[in-house]
Amino acid sequence: MTLDNIKPGCECVVKKVNAQGKLDQRLMDMGLYPGLMIKVIRNAPLKDPMELELDGFYLSLRHEEASYVEVCRR
């Protein structure tokens, strides 16, 4: 399951980041790494972006970028 499929209000744990190159580095720089717990706060009215809570801060991420983050439900 990927992060873009998680509904608002649900929590999940990052299993793997499947991006390559600059996108992989960008996601890691934003704090997405294996073992991290994420809570999906909300989706924007037109679906993009989605708001996430992780490690005590909020992050907005496009669904396309979230599709590279493999997660498992908590």
N, CA, C and O atoms as CSV, one atom per row, in Angstrom:
chain,resi,resn,atom,element,x,y,z
A,1,MET,N,N,0.846,-1.161,0.000
A,1,MET,CA,C,0.000,0.000,0.000
A,1,MET,C,C,0.904,1.241,0.000
A,1,MET,O,O,1.967,1.241,0.621
A,2,THR,N,N,0.476,2.287,-0.696
A,2,THR,CA,C,1.270,3.510,-0.751
A,2,THR,C,C,0.588,4.636,0.013
A,2,THR,O,O,-0.618,4.590,0.260
A,3,LEU,N,N,1.354,5.630,0.379
A,3,LEU,CA,C,0.878,6.722,1.216
A,3,LEU,C,C,-0.291,7.480,0.590
A,3,LEU,O,O,-1.155,7.974,1.314
A,4,ASP,N,N,-0.334,7.581,-0.719
A,4,ASP,CA,C,-1.422,8.322,-1.368
A,4,ASP,C,C,-2.780,7.636,-1.219
A,4,ASP,O,O,-3.809,8.258,-1.486
A,5,ASN,N,N,-2.807,6.375,-0.802
A,5,ASN,CA,C,-4.059,5.635,-0.613
A,5,ASN,C,C,-4.586,5.685,0.821
A,5,ASN,O,O,-5.670,5.166,1.089
A,6,ILE,N,N,-3.856,6.288,1.735
A,6,ILE,CA,C,-4.273,6.363,3.132
A,6,ILE,C,C,-5.268,7.509,3.300
A,6,ILE,O,O,-5.045,8.615,2.807
A,7,LYS,N,N,-6.350,7.236,3.993
A,7,LYS,CA,C,-7.419,8.213,4.205
A,7,LYS,C,C,-7.090,9.139,5.382
A,7,LYS,O,O,-6.356,8.748,6.290
A,8,PRO,N,N,-7.633,10.368,5.368
A,8,PRO,CA,C,-7.420,11.293,6.485
A,8,PRO,C,C,-7.876,10.696,7.820
A,8,PRO,O,O,-8.909,10.031,7.903
A,9,GLY,N,N,-7.078,10.952,8.856
A,9,GLY,CA,C,-7.366,10.432,10.193
A,9,GLY,C,C,-6.670,9.119,10.492
A,9,GLY,O,O,-6.639,8.690,11.645
A,10,CYS,N,N,-6.115,8.475,9.483
A,10,CYS,CA,C,-5.441,7.178,9.669
A,10,CYS,C,C,-3.945,7.370,9.904
A,10,CYS,O,O,-3.352,8.355,9.467
A,11,GLU,N,N,-3.353,6.407,10.603
A,11,GLU,CA,C,-1.917,6.409,10.856
A,11,GLU,C,C,-1.277,5.240,10.132
A,11,GLU,O,O,-1.905,4.201,9.927
A,12,CYS,N,N,-0.016,5.421,9.744
A,12,CYS,CA,C,0.715,4.361,9.056
A,12,CYS,C,C,2.202,4.505,9.357
A,12,CYS,O,O,2.652,5.517,9.894
A,13,VAL,N,N,2.948,3.470,8.998
A,13,VAL,CA,C,4.393,3.447,9.201
A,13,VAL,C,C,5.057,3.271,7.839
A,13,VAL,O,O,4.635,2.433,7.043
A,14,VAL,N,N,6.093,4.060,7.573
A,14,VAL,CA,C,6.816,3.978,6.303
A,14,VAL,C,C,7.618,2.681,6.265
A,14,VAL,O,O,8.407,2.402,7.167
A,15,LYS,N,N,7.409,1.894,5.212
A,15,LYS,CA,C,8.186,0.669,5.009
A,15,LYS,C,C,9.370,0.925,4.093
A,15,LYS,O,O,10.474,0.442,4.342
A,16,LYS,N,N,9.134,1.699,3.018
A,16,LYS,CA,C,10.178,1.882,2.009
A,16,LYS,C,C,9.849,3.109,1.163
A,16,LYS,O,O,8.681,3.400,0.908
A,17,VAL,N,N,10.882,3.822,0.732
A,17,VAL,CA,C,10.716,4.923,-0.218
A,17,VAL,C,C,11.226,4.414,-1.559
A,17,VAL,O,O,12.410,4.115,-1.709
A,18,ASN,N,N,10.318,4.316,-2.542
A,18,ASN,CA,C,10.644,3.697,-3.831
A,18,ASN,C,C,11.051,4.683,-4.917
A,18,ASN,O,O,11.127,4.301,-6.085
A,19,ALA,N,N,11.312,5.921,-4.573
A,19,ALA,CA,C,11.690,6.929,-5.562
A,19,ALA,C,C,13.155,6.748,-5.957
A,19,ALA,O,O,13.917,6.052,-5.285
A,20,GLN,N,N,13.525,7.385,-7.052
A,20,GLN,CA,C,14.901,7.329,-7.550
A,20,GLN,C,C,15.460,8.742,-7.677
A,20,GLN,O,O,14.702,9.696,-7.856
A,21,GLY,N,N,16.763,8.879,-7.585
A,21,GLY,CA,C,17.450,10.131,-7.868
A,21,GLY,C,C,17.080,11.275,-6.947
A,21,GLY,O,O,17.040,11.132,-5.725
A,22,LYS,N,N,16.805,12.433,-7.576
A,22,LYS,CA,C,16.541,13.654,-6.820
A,22,LYS,C,C,15.275,13.559,-5.977
A,22,LYS,O,O,15.233,14.099,-4.871
A,23,LEU,N,N,14.247,12.885,-6.476
A,23,LEU,CA,C,13.011,12.757,-5.710
A,23,LEU,C,C,13.249,11.940,-4.447
A,23,LEU,O,O,12.725,12.279,-3.386
A,24,ASP,N,N,14.026,10.877,-4.544
A,24,ASP,CA,C,14.357,10.067,-3.370
A,24,ASP,C,C,15.055,10.930,-2.325
A,24,ASP,O,O,14.703,10.888,-1.146
A,25,GLN,N,N,16.035,11.707,-2.752
A,25,GLN,CA,C,16.771,12.573,-1.827
A,25,GLN,C,C,15.855,13.635,-1.241
A,25,GLN,O,O,15.955,13.950,-0.055
A,26,ARG,N,N,14.968,14.189,-2.049
A,26,ARG,CA,C,14.040,15.227,-1.574
A,26,ARG,C,C,13.106,14.677,-0.499
A,26,ARG,O,O,12.882,15.326,0.523
A,27,LEU,N,N,12.562,13.480,-0.728
A,27,LEU,CA,C,11.666,12.874,0.260
A,27,LEU,C,C,12.406,12.587,1.570
A,27,LEU,O,O,11.861,12.793,2.654
A,28,MET,N,N,13.634,12.117,1.464
A,28,MET,CA,C,14.431,11.857,2.668
A,28,MET,C,C,14.751,13.168,3.389
A,28,MET,O,O,14.715,13.216,4.619
A,29,ASP,N,N,15.062,14.228,2.643
A,29,ASP,CA,C,15.339,15.532,3.246
A,29,ASP,C,C,14.115,16.099,3.957
A,29,ASP,O,O,14.249,16.837,4.934
A,30,MET,N,N,12.921,15.756,3.470
A,30,MET,CA,C,11.686,16.220,4.109
A,30,MET,C,C,11.341,15.395,5.345
A,30,MET,O,O,10.395,15.719,6.062
A,31,GLY,N,N,12.100,14.334,5.597
A,31,GLY,CA,C,11.898,13.562,6.821
A,31,GLY,C,C,11.183,12.241,6.635
A,31,GLY,O,O,10.779,11.628,7.623
A,32,LEU,N,N,11.010,11.776,5.406
A,32,LEU,CA,C,10.357,10.486,5.161
A,32,LEU,C,C,11.411,9.396,5.074
A,32,LEU,O,O,12.208,9.364,4.136
A,33,TYR,N,N,11.412,8.512,6.048
A,33,TYR,CA,C,12.383,7.426,6.099
A,33,TYR,C,C,11.707,6.173,6.665
A,33,TYR,O,O,10.694,6.292,7.354
A,34,PRO,N,N,12.233,4.990,6.398
A,34,PRO,CA,C,11.634,3.746,6.895
A,34,PRO,C,C,11.544,3.740,8.422
A,34,PRO,O,O,12.481,4.132,9.118
A,35,GLY,N,N,10.383,3.283,8.927
A,35,GLY,CA,C,10.140,3.201,10.357
A,35,GLY,C,C,9.412,4.408,10.922
A,35,GLY,O,O,8.988,4.380,12.077
A,36,LEU,N,N,9.259,5.455,10.147
A,36,LEU,CA,C,8.603,6.682,10.585
A,36,LEU,C,C,7.096,6.497,10.663
A,36,LEU,O,O,6.490,5.911,9.765
A,37,MET,N,N,6.482,7.003,11.750
A,37,MET,CA,C,5.033,6.952,11.852
A,37,MET,C,C,4.452,8.254,11.313
A,37,MET,O,O,4.913,9.342,11.659
A,38,ILE,N,N,3.427,8.130,10.458
A,38,ILE,CA,C,2.790,9.273,9.806
A,38,ILE,C,C,1.297,9.233,10.090
A,38,ILE,O,O,0.685,8.166,10.102
A,39,LYS,N,N,0.722,10.401,10.317
A,39,LYS,CA,C,-0.728,10.530,10.424
A,39,LYS,C,C,-1.186,11.435,9.287
A,39,LYS,O,O,-0.662,12.536,9.122
A,40,VAL,N,N,-2.158,10.981,8.505
A,40,VAL,CA,C,-2.713,11.791,7.430
A,40,VAL,C,C,-3.769,12.704,8.048
A,40,VAL,O,O,-4.753,12.232,8.618
A,41,ILE,N,N,-3.557,14.000,7.932
A,41,ILE,CA,C,-4.456,14.983,8.528
A,41,ILE,C,C,-5.623,15.291,7.598
A,41,ILE,O,O,-6.781,15.195,8.004
A,42,ARG,N,N,-5.328,15.657,6.362
A,42,ARG,CA,C,-6.406,15.992,5.408
A,42,ARG,C,C,-5.888,16.007,3.979
A,42,ARG,O,O,-4.685,16.067,3.728
A,43,ASN,N,N,-6.844,15.949,3.047
A,43,ASN,CA,C,-6.572,16.136,1.624
A,43,ASN,C,C,-7.171,17.472,1.216
A,43,ASN,O,O,-8.226,17.850,1.724
A,44,ALA,N,N,-6.528,18.186,0.321
A,44,ALA,CA,C,-7.075,19.436,-0.194
A,44,ALA,C,C,-8.347,19.129,-0.984
A,44,ALA,O,O,-8.538,17.992,-1.415
A,45,PRO,N,N,-9.225,20.124,-1.183
A,45,PRO,CA,C,-10.491,19.888,-1.882
A,45,PRO,C,C,-10.341,19.225,-3.260
A,45,PRO,O,O,-11.191,18.424,-3.651
A,46,LEU,N,N,-9.285,19.545,-3.988
A,46,LEU,CA,C,-9.072,18.928,-5.305
A,46,LEU,C,C,-8.045,17.801,-5.238
A,46,LEU,O,O,-7.421,17.468,-6.246
A,47,LYS,N,N,-7.867,17.214,-4.057
A,47,LYS,CA,C,-6.991,16.074,-3.759
A,47,LYS,C,C,-5.533,16.425,-3.532
A,47,LYS,O,O,-4.878,15.745,-2.742
A,48,ASP,N,N,-4.992,17.436,-4.170
A,48,ASP,CA,C,-3.585,17.792,-3.961
A,48,ASP,C,C,-3.486,19.131,-3.282
A,48,ASP,O,O,-4.234,20.037,-3.649
A,49,PRO,N,N,-2.622,19.316,-2.327
A,49,PRO,CA,C,-1.756,18.318,-1.695
A,49,PRO,C,C,-2.463,17.638,-0.524
A,49,PRO,O,O,-3.598,17.970,-0.181
A,50,MET,N,N,-1.767,16.687,0.073
A,50,MET,CA,C,-2.262,16.057,1.288
A,50,MET,C,C,-1.394,16.563,2.444
A,50,MET,O,O,-0.196,16.791,2.274
A,51,GLU,N,N,-2.002,16.734,3.609
A,51,GLU,CA,C,-1.275,17.222,4.775
A,51,GLU,C,C,-0.992,16.051,5.706
A,51,GLU,O,O,-1.886,15.269,6.030
A,52,LEU,N,N,0.261,15.940,6.132
A,52,LEU,CA,C,0.717,14.846,6.979
A,52,LEU,C,C,1.304,15.402,8.270
A,52,LEU,O,O,1.838,16.511,8.294
A,53,GLU,N,N,1.199,14.623,9.339
A,53,GLU,CA,C,1.878,14.960,10.587
A,53,GLU,C,C,2.921,13.883,10.840
A,53,GLU,O,O,2.605,12.694,10.877
A,54,LEU,N,N,4.176,14.316,11.015
A,54,LEU,CA,C,5.250,13.374,11.285
A,54,LEU,C,C,6.315,14.029,12.142
A,54,LEU,O,O,6.657,15.192,11.928
A,55,ASP,N,N,6.833,13.309,13.092
A,55,ASP,CA,C,7.899,13.780,13.985
A,55,ASP,C,C,7.630,15.168,14.558
A,55,ASP,O,O,8.558,15.963,14.710
A,56,GLY,N,N,6.375,15.467,14.875
A,56,GLY,CA,C,6.051,16.735,15.511
A,56,GLY,C,C,5.902,17.921,14.574
A,56,GLY,O,O,5.792,19.051,15.049
A,57,PHE,N,N,5.894,17.711,13.261
A,57,PHE,CA,C,5.666,18.811,12.333
A,57,PHE,C,C,4.713,18.376,11.234
A,57,PHE,O,O,4.433,17.190,11.061
A,58,TYR,N,N,4.221,19.363,10.496
A,58,TYR,CA,C,3.270,19.107,9.416
A,58,TYR,C,C,3.976,19.252,8.075
A,58,TYR,O,O,4.833,20.118,7.896
A,59,LEU,N,N,3.601,18.392,7.141
A,59,LEU,CA,C,4.206,18.368,5.822
A,59,LEU,C,C,3.105,18.243,4.783
A,59,LEU,O,O,2.197,17.426,4.931
A,60,SER,N,N,3.181,19.043,3.740
A,60,SER,CA,C,2.253,18.913,2.614
A,60,SER,C,C,2.985,18.217,1.480
A,60,SER,O,O,4.130,18.542,1.163
A,61,LEU,N,N,2.298,17.249,0.872
A,61,LEU,CA,C,2.919,16.412,-0.145
A,61,LEU,C,C,1.921,16.142,-1.257
A,61,LEU,O,O,0.748,15.885,-0.986
A,62,ARG,N,N,2.366,16.198,-2.496
A,62,ARG,CA,C,1.492,15.865,-3.624
A,62,ARG,C,C,1.219,14.363,-3.629
A,62,ARG,O,O,2.041,13.568,-3.173
A,63,HIS,N,N,0.068,13.994,-4.144
A,63,HIS,CA,C,-0.280,12.565,-4.219
A,63,HIS,C,C,0.702,11.818,-5.113
A,63,HIS,O,O,1.025,10.662,-4.841
A,64,GLU,N,N,1.176,12.453,-6.165
A,64,GLU,CA,C,2.153,11.799,-7.045
A,64,GLU,C,C,3.418,11.441,-6.270
A,64,GLU,O,O,3.957,10.347,-6.439
A,65,GLU,N,N,3.896,12.350,-5.426
A,65,GLU,CA,C,5.089,12.086,-4.619
A,65,GLU,C,C,4.791,11.034,-3.550
A,65,GLU,O,O,5.630,10.180,-3.264
A,66,ALA,N,N,3.603,11.098,-2.966
A,66,ALA,CA,C,3.215,10.141,-1.927
A,66,ALA,C,C,3.102,8.723,-2.479
A,66,ALA,O,O,3.217,7.754,-1.728
A,67,SER,N,N,2.880,8.595,-3.777
A,67,SER,CA,C,2.750,7.261,-4.374
A,67,SER,C,C,4.075,6.480,-4.357
A,67,SER,O,O,4.076,5.267,-4.568
A,68,TYR,N,N,5.181,7.153,-4.110
A,68,TYR,CA,C,6.483,6.485,-4.034
A,68,TYR,C,C,6.824,5.985,-2.630
A,68,TYR,O,O,7.839,5.318,-2.429
A,69,VAL,N,N,5.962,6.314,-1.659
A,69,VAL,CA,C,6.228,5.943,-0.263
A,69,VAL,C,C,5.351,4.735,0.101
A,69,VAL,O,O,4.128,4.844,0.193
A,70,GLU,N,N,5.998,3.594,0.304
A,70,GLU,CA,C,5.297,2.362,0.669
A,70,GLU,C,C,5.092,2.360,2.190
A,70,GLU,O,O,6.032,2.582,2.952
A,71,VAL,N,N,3.850,2.105,2.616
A,71,VAL,CA,C,3.510,2.147,4.037
A,71,VAL,C,C,2.710,0.921,4.444
A,71,VAL,O,O,2.199,0.189,3.597
A,72,CYS,N,N,2.607,0.705,5.744
A,72,CYS,CA,C,1.675,-0.299,6.268
A,72,CYS,C,C,0.853,0.387,7.347
A,72,CYS,O,O,1.354,1.232,8.088
A,73,ARG,N,N,-0.419,0.010,7.423
A,73,ARG,CA,C,-1.318,0.622,8.403
A,73,ARG,C,C,-0.904,0.243,9.798
A,73,ARG,O,O,-0.336,-0.824,10.034
A,74,ARG,N,N,-1.193,1.119,10.701
A,74,ARG,CA,C,-0.867,0.892,12.098
A,74,ARG,C,C,-2.096,0.451,12.829
A,74,ARG,O,O,-2.041,0.202,14.033
